Amino acid sequence: MTFVRRNPLVSFFLLAYGLSWAYWIPLALAGVRTAPGSTATHEPGLLGPALAAFIVTGITQGRAGLATLAGRLVFISRPTWRFLAYSLSPLIFLGLAILVGTVTSAAIPPWSDFAVYSGLPRLGLPVVLLLVLLFNGFGEETGWRGFALEPLQRRHGPVAGTLILAALWAGWHAPAFFVVETYRTMTIPTIIGGFGLGICAGAIVLSRIAQRTHGSILAAALWHAFYNMTSATAASRGVVAAVTTTCVMVWAFVLLIGEARRGTRPSLLLTAPGSR
């Protein structure tokens, strides 16, 4: 307990890694493989960061801290239109992808493909979306943006703190590369240039979303879940994958350019999480 109180951030990452890996490593050793539509699942391991955030917060801040963290899970910042624009922006990317596909006569996957999600059985789109929001959205974002982002930015600055979190977020996925079929098919260049760059871009965009929604975990979780529906399903190929991924990359690049020009008024810095 003393170590956790003195080193809350280190304790969080140790727990986040430990809890997730405790689920994923046995799957890997047993030869379990998960793919879109499979009954075998790696999804419960995604809850590690959320559990770690609540455990460390409970030890270091008690009931008051737990209440604040829990409140951010349902916090909708004002103005509401901005909250919705940021948290649901992957749907805008998807709409753009459909438009591009229509104009260029590229193949657009059927809606049923969006319900075929990596590591989940075929349960229908509404149920799959709710599970993705639970595991990928709240499971990850309660820890990464909800707990770790602000102290990392306070210590290292808005950009460096965001990129340090991105590196730790990427490393946390390591055992999943032995379990998740979509990861297993990646080559080293793809892991570095695709997965790694994607994690960095996603971290930058999610930092911006957290900053603009006053630390709302709900906003980050919604964005994460909806983006994953375009990147981790049977529909995440062709024009959908190309356009949605490009949108995130361009957004992250624009944010970095703006950060460099802004200087004393950083746009990625998360302050006073959850404040209204």
N, C-alpha and C positions, 0 to 999 in steps of 0.2 A: 504493500500500500504506500509506503514511504517513497519508494522508487517512482511509482506512478504519479504521486503528488509533485515530486520534484522534476519529473521528466514526462509531462503529459503527452507531448507530441511524439517523442520516441516510443512511449508506451502504446500510443494509438497505432503507430505503424507496425510495431511488433505484434500486437493483437490482431490487426487487420490482416496481416500476412498469415499469422499463425492459424487463425480461425478458418480462413478461406483455404489455405493449403492443407489443413487437417481434413478437409472434405475432398479436395482435388487429387492430392497425392495418392491416397488409396485407390481412387478410380483409375489413375494412370498405371499403378502397379498391377491392378487387376485386368488391365487391357481394355477397359471400357472406352468406347468411342461415342461421342455425341455428334449429331448432325441435325440439320433442319428436319423436323417431323419425327425425330427419334424418341422412343420412350425412355431411354437412358438420358439422364440429365446432369449437367454441371451447375445448373442455376442456383441451388441452395448455397453453394460456395460464395456466390456474389453478395450474400448478406454479411460477410465478414466485416467490411468497413463500417456498416451501420451498427452492428453489435459492438464493435470496438469503440465507436464514438460514444455510445450510451454508457458503456462500462466505465470508460475513462472520465466522462463528464460526471457520472454518478459519484465516483471516488473523489474527484477534485472539486466539484461544485455542489454536490448534494442535490436535494430535491428541487431547489430553485433552478439550478443549471439544467436538470433533466426536463423541467417544465418549459424552459426557454427553448431547448433543443427540439422538444416535441412540438411546440407551437410553430416552429419554423417549417415543420413538415406540411402544415396546412396554410401557411401564411401567404396571402395574396397581396402583393404590394400595390400601391396606388401611384399613378393612375392605372386602372385595370387594363386599359387598352395596351399599355406598354408591357405589362406583365404577360398578356396573351400574345402579343407580337413576338416577344422574345422566346417564351416557353414553347410556342407552337410553330416557330419558324421552320422546323423541318417539313411541315406540311406545305409551306410555301415553296420550299425546294422541290418537293415532290410534284407540286402543281407545275412548276417550271419544267421539270423533267418530262411530264406528260405532254406539255406544250411543245417542247423540243422534239419529242418522239413523234407527235402528230405532224409537225411541220416537215420533218425529215423522213417521214414514213418508216421510222425505226420501230422495232417490235416493242410493244409495251406489255409487261406481264399482266395476267389477270389478277383481280383483287384477291382471289383465293390464295395466291402465292404469298401474300403478305401475312397470312396466318400460319405459314409453314416456317417456324422459327427455330433457330439453332438451339438444340437441347430441350425442346418442348414437343410433346405429341400434338397431333392435329386436333385441336380443341375448338376451332372456330375463331374468327378474328377478335370479337369482343373479349373472350376469355384470355386469349394469347396476349392481347394488349394489356390487360389488367395484370397478368403475371409478369410481363416485361417491365411494367411500371413498378411493380413490387420489388422484383429481384434486381434488375439493371438500374432502374430509376432510383428508388429509395434505398435499395441495398447498397449501392455504390455512392450516390451523391450525399447521403447523410454523413458519410465519412469524409470523402474527398473535398467537396465544396462546403459541406456543412460544418466540418470540424477542422480539417487540416489547412485549408486555404488561407484563412485570415492570419494565423500565427506564422506561417511560412512567408507570407507577404510582409508582415510586420518586421520580420527578421532580415529578409533578403531583398525587399522591394517588390513592386507589383509584377514585373516581368520575370525576374529571376525566381521569385517565389512560385509563380505559376509554372515555370519550366521545371523546377525541382520537383514539384508535385507531379508533373507529367512523367518525369523519369521514374518516380516511385510508383506511380499508377501503372506504368508499362511493366516494371519489374514484377509487380504483384500478379500479373497475368501468366508468369512463367510456367507453372504446372499445367495451365490450360492448353499450352501448345502440345502437350502429350495426350490430351483428351478430346479437344474440340477439332472435328475434322477440317473445318474451314481454316483453322490455324495450322494444322498439320501439313496442309498442302502448300503452305507458304515457303518460298525459298529465302535464303539469308538476305539477298537484296530486297525482296518484297517485305520482309519483316522490318528491315531498317528504313527503307524508303517509303513503304506503304503503311504498315502498322505503326511504326515509330513516328513518322511524320503526321499520321492521322491522329495519334494520341496527343501530340503537341498542339496541333490545330484545334482539336476538341477541347483541350485544357484551356487554351486561350479564349475560345468562344464561351466556354462555361464560366470562366472568370468574369468575363464581361456581363454575362447573364446574371451571375450572383451579385455583381456590383450594381447593376441597374435595377434589380428587384430587391435591394436591401437585404441580401442574404437569404432569400426564400429558397429553401430546399425543394419545395414543391415545383418551383419554376425550373430548377436544374434537373429534377427528376423527370418532369414532363418532356423537356428537350431531349434528354438522354434516351428516354423510352421511344419517343417518336422518331428520333434519328436512327436508333437501332432497328426500327421496323423497316427502314430503307437500306440498311447495311448488313443485317444478320438474318435475313429471310430468303426464301427461294426467289423473291422478287428483286433481290439486290444484285442485279446483273445488268449488263447493257447500259441503256440510256439512264435508267434510274440510278444505278451506282455511280456512273460517270458524272451526272449533273449534281446530285446531292453532295457527293464528295468534293467536287470542285467548288461548290458554294461555300462549304465549310472552310476549305483551304484559302479561298479568296477572302472570306470574312476575317479569318485569323491574320492574314497578311496585312489587310487594311488596318486592323486593330494595332498591329505592331508598328506600322508606319505612323499611325496617329499617336501612339504612345511615345515614339521617338520625337515627334514634333511638339507634343504637348508639354513634355518635360515636368514642370512643377505641378501639373494637374492630371495625374495619371487616370486613365479610364478603366484600368483593370483592377485598381485597388479596392478591396472589399473592406469597408469600415462599418462599425456598429451593426453586426449581423442581426437581422430580424427587427431592427428599429423601424418604426413607422414614421 
